Amino acid sequence: SLRDKLGPAAARYARSPERVAPLLDQLDAPAIQARSEALQELRALGVDGIAAVIDRLLTASAEQADIYVDTLQAWGPAADPALLTALRSDRPEFRIAVAQVLGRRQVLDAVPWLMPSLYAANVSEAERQAAAEATRMLVGELPTREQAIQRVFQAWRHRAVQGDPTQKVDSWIWDSASGPGRPVFTSRPAAEAIEVERGQLAEALVALDPENPEFQIAAWTGRLALAQLSRTSDSPLAPSDVAAEPPSVETLESILRSQLTLPRPLAGIAASDMLSELGSETLLLSRSGEPAALCEALHHSDRRLRFAAVRAILRLNPTRSFPGSNRVIETLCWFAKGTGAPRIAIGHPVRSGISDLTGSLADLGIAAEGATRGRELFELATSHPDFEAILISDALDTPECLELVQQLRKD
């Protein structure tokens, strides 16, 4: 990578505005060699170079915009994810320029994101024409409104995690909080990245069909997930943190229940917080005798959701028994066992192996506990809230290593 070759200080300089700005200016040089050298230097910056060109396009005049459109068109496939994210900008003239690039580059993944510009309300004729031209380049003809909805719905439905949901993946998000907005490169767990993208596709569905209740719930799920991702404190999420007009209690309950099957229930955490603000103890009283969604959440594998759910129940301040109320005490006791300091569980058949690893981790400031049998390790890891990682020797038995890993994944 550039950082490995040049060292941290040189890499910081290579990405500094003092160096990048002249390269962006050089893209308009009369000599083709100078333009090519500037493009090559910007490409060497990777995601930072892509973001810099898009930033310049955001503020470019109409006369200058073509320069950066041509640059992005010549950049190659590495720029495509950032350009797809840029279609979510609040600036119509910028979306028009990006649509032109995506159409010329034959980026088929752009089709679902172009559909709102074809049929949504409050879209200028210029943007509608740019989206139509790009769509024709990509699929040959314009879809009807119903076909456009189906294209976006299929994209939303088929977004799913491939492989480990906790493995981090690279992605782009559109940061609308900074001036005209800008694309931001992030790395987050696959499950979170997919949930955010599904939420953004749901917003496109609402733009195409505002009265569809299923689309509205899907869009609210995405908004809550984004709100949860942007949290910087442990205080409960307030309705005002999400929108001036929060969703109904029924919508929040529906979102929470749908999140109970997900490994990373971002929207479920936010929904639990908002239910504690907007709901009452009647939320916990089920006519069918089954536990309410908040009580079901107390058994979820994600400790953040469990904590948000138990906090919400306590804030609702129930005055009578309700289905699943015994889970509240269990959850409070589980969290009360924690010290707030991260710990690591070690499974090794030999005590000396545990001691060696415990000592190495202690040098790093991390406390650890160990077990010499699989069953003991399982009980240790599942009985304490502070364990954030587990180290397992492949020589561990009763049960042996692979079986134990499966049990831990299911718990």
N, C-alpha and C positions, 0 to 999 in steps of 0.2 A: 504494500500500500504506500501511498505518498508519505504518510506519517513515518513508516518504517524506514523509507529511503532518506528522508530529509531530516528526521528528528523532530521532536515536538515544537521547538522554537521556530524552525524553518517552516513547518507545516502551518503554524499559526500565522506567520507572515504571508504565506502563499494564499491564505483565505481572507486576509485582511482587506477592508474596503479600499485602502490605499493602493493595493496591487490589483484588486479585481475591477475597480471602476475604470482604469485606463484600458483594460482588456475589453470591457464592454464597449467603450468608445471606439476601440480599434476594429470592432465588427463592421463599422461604417467606413473603413479606410478605402481609398480608391483602388489600391493595389490588392489583387486577389491573394497574393502571398501573405500580406499582412493580415487579411481577414482569416485566412486559413490558420496562421500561427495563433491568432487570438482564440479561435475555436478550439484548437488543440490544447492550449493552456487551460481553458475553461473546462474542457472535458476531463483533464487530469485532476480537477478538483472534485469530480464525482458529483454527489448529491448537492454539495455546496455550489458547484458551478451551475447546475440546473436551476436551483433556487435563485441564484443571482440573476440569470437571464430572465426568469419569470418575473422577478421583482422589477427589473428594468422595463419589461413589457407593460407591467401594471401602470407605470407612470409615464410611459412614452407618449409622445404626440401622435396624431394620426399619420403624419408623414414618416415618423421614425418607427412606428409599430411594425412595418413590413420587414425591417432589418432583423428584429428579434423573432418574428414569426418564421422567417427563412432559417435563422439559426437553429431554432427548436426543431424545425422540419429536418434539418441536416444532422441533428444531434445523434439520432439513433434510438433504438428501443428503450435504452436506459431512462429516457425522459418521459416515456409514456405514462407511468404511474403518477408522476407529478402533474402532468397535463390533465389527466382524468380528474384529479383532485381539484385542479384549477377551475373546472367547469362549475364548481360550487361557490365561486366568487359572487359577491353581491353586485359587481359592476358589469352591466350588460355589454359594454364595449369590449371588456376584457374577455368575457365568455365568447363573444363573436370571433375574436382573434384566435382563441384556443380551439374553437370548433373548426376553424379553417385548417389549423395544423393537424388536428386529429383526422380530419377527412383526407387530407393529402397524404398523411402517413399510413392510411388504411388500418387504423387501430379499431378493430371490430368491438373491443370491449367498451368503446365509447357510445355504442348505440343506445343502451338503456339510459345513459345520462343525458343524451340529446333529446329524448322524447318530451320532457316537460317544456322545452323551448319550442316544440312544434305545436302543442295544444293547450298549455296552461294559460290561465288568464294573466293579464298584466305583463305580457311579453311584447316587446316592440316588434314592428314589422321587420326591421333590419336583422334583429336576432333570429326571428322566425325563418327568414330567408337563409341566413347563414347555417342554421341547424338543418334546414331542408337540403341545402346543397351538400353539407357534410354527410347527411344520411344517405343521399343518393349515391355518393361516392362509395359508401361502405356496403350498402345492401341493394343498390340498383333502383329502388323505388321507395316512395313514401308510404309508410303504414297508415292505416286509418287510426282514429282515436282509440277504438277498441283494440286494434292490433298493437298500438303503442302501449296501452295498459298491460296487455298480455306479455309483451316483451319485458317490461320492467318487473312485472309480477314473477315471471319465470326466473329472472336474475335474482330477485329477492329470495325466492323459495329455494334456489339451488346454492345459495351461499352457505357453505358449511365448512367446519374445521376438518382438515385432512391431517390425520396423525395425532400427535400429542397436543392437546388443547393448551397446555401450559408452556409449550416451547415458544420462545419469542420469534416473531417474524417482523421483517421490515415493512413499513407502510408509510403513506403520506396522509396527512390531515390538513384541512384548510383552517388556518387561524384567522378568524375574522375580527379578532379583538385588537389587532395592531394596525392602525391606519387603514390603508386600502385592503388589508388582508394579505396573507402570503402562505405559500405551501410550506409545511414543516415536516421534516423527515423524523420518524419515530421508530422505536423498536418496542413491541409490547407482546404479551401472550397472544397466541393465535386466536383463542376464544374471544378475547376482548376486541381484537382487530376485526374479526368477522361480525361481532355484534354491532360495532360502530358502523361498518359498511352497510349492514342490513338496515340500520336506522336511517341512513342517508338515502338508500333506495326507497324506503318507506315514505320519506318526505317527497320523493319524486312521484310516488303513487298518489299521495294526497293532492299534489299539484294537478295531477291529471284527473282525479276523481274525488273531489273534496268531501262528498257526502257519504262515501263508503266507510262504515264503522270499523271494519276489519283493518282498513288502511290507516285509519286514525289511531287505533290502538298500536299498530306496528310503528307508526311515527312517534308516538309518545314513548314507546319502549326505547327507541333510538335516542330521543332527547334526554331521557333519564339516564341512559348509559353514558352519554357524553357528559352530563352534569356530574355524575359520579366520578368519572375519570379526571375531571378538572378539580376535584376536591383537594384543598390544601390543609384542612383541619379535620378533627375527629368529631366535631359537633354534628348533630342531625341535619340533614339536608332540608332546607325550608322551601315551601312552595314558590316563594319569590326568587329563589336561586335558579329556577327552571323557566318560568314564564309568568307573565302578568295574569293570565287566566289558567290556573292549574287544571289538570284533568279531574274527572269526578272520582269519588271514592270507589265506585263500581269498576271504573277503568283501571285504577291502581290495583285493586284486588285481582282483576283479571291478569294484569301484567305480572304481578307477584307469583300467581299460581303457575303461569306459563314459564316462569324462570326457574322453577323448582327442579327441573330436569337438566339444567345447564351447569357445567362445571364452574363457570365464572359469571355468576348472576349479577352483573353490574346494575342493570335496571331494577332488579329485585331488591337490591340494597337500598337504592334511592326510593323505590315505591314504599318500602317499609317505613323509612323516615317520614315520608309525606303522609302516610296513613295515620301516623301518630299525631300529626298536626290537624288533619282534616276529618278524621274519623272519631268514633266514640266506642264505648265498650260493647255496643251491639255488634261490632265487627267480629267479636269473638264468640258470639252466641249463634251456633249453627242450628237451623231447624231440623236438619237431617241427623243430627247427633255426631257428624263427622267434624274433626278439628278444622278450624278456620285456616286460611292460607298462612297467616302469621305464625300459628302454632305448628303447621307443617314445616315451615322454614327453620324451626328450631332443631330439626334433624338433618339439615343440609350439610354437605361436606365442607362448604366454604365458611370459615369461622367469621368472616366479615358479615355474611348474611345472618348467621345465627345471632351475632351480637346486635345487629340492627333490629332483628325481629324481637328479641327479648327486651331491648330498650323501648321499642314501640309499644309492646304490651304493657310495660310498667308505666309508660307515659299516658296510656289510655286509662290507667287506674281502675281496673275492673273491681266491682264491689260484690260479685257473686261468682260461683264456680262456673267453668265453661269447659267444653270438650278439649282435652289436651292440656289442661292447666297444670297437670303434674310435670309436664315437660319444662315448664318455666323454672321450677326449683332445680331440676336436673341441670339445665343450662347455666343457671347462675352459679351452681356449685362447681361446674366444670371450669368456668372462667375464673372463679375465686381461687382455684388451685394455682393459677398462673402468677408469675412474678413480674412479667413484662419484659424479661430479658430472653433473648433467643438462646435455644439449646439445641444440641444435636444428639440423636440416639445412635448408638453403635451396636451392631450385631456381629460378634466374632466368637468362634468356638474356643479361643484360648484367651485367658485373662490377661496375659502379657500383651497380646495384640490390642486389647481394649485399652490397657494402660498406656501403650505407646501413642495410640491415636488421641486419647484423652489429653495427654501431655502436649502433643503438637497443637491441638485445638486451643488449649489453655494459653499457649504462647501467642495465639492470635486473638485472645480475649473472648473466646467462646467456650461456654460450659458444655460438658457432655456427660452422658450416662450410657452404660453398656449392659448387654445381656449376652449370655453364651448359648442360648437356645432360641429357636425361632418363636416359640410360643411366648417366652418371656419378653422378647423384643416387641412382639405385637401388643402385648398388654402395656408395656412401658410407653410405646409410641402413641397409643390411643387413649391413654389415661391422663395425659398431661398437655395443657394447651400451649406450652412454650416451645415444643419441638417444631423446628422449621425445616429440618432435613434429617435423613436417615442414611447412615453408611452401613452397608450389608456385605459381609464376606460371602463369596460364593461357596465357601466350605460350611456355612451354617446349616444346621438340620433341625428336624422336629418342629415345624416342617422345614424342608429344604428351601434354599434361597428363592428359586423361581416361583414356587407355590406361595411363599410368604409375600413376595412382591405383588402377586395377584390379589391376595387377601387385603393387603394394605391399600391397593388401588380401589378396591370395592368398598372399603370402610369409609 
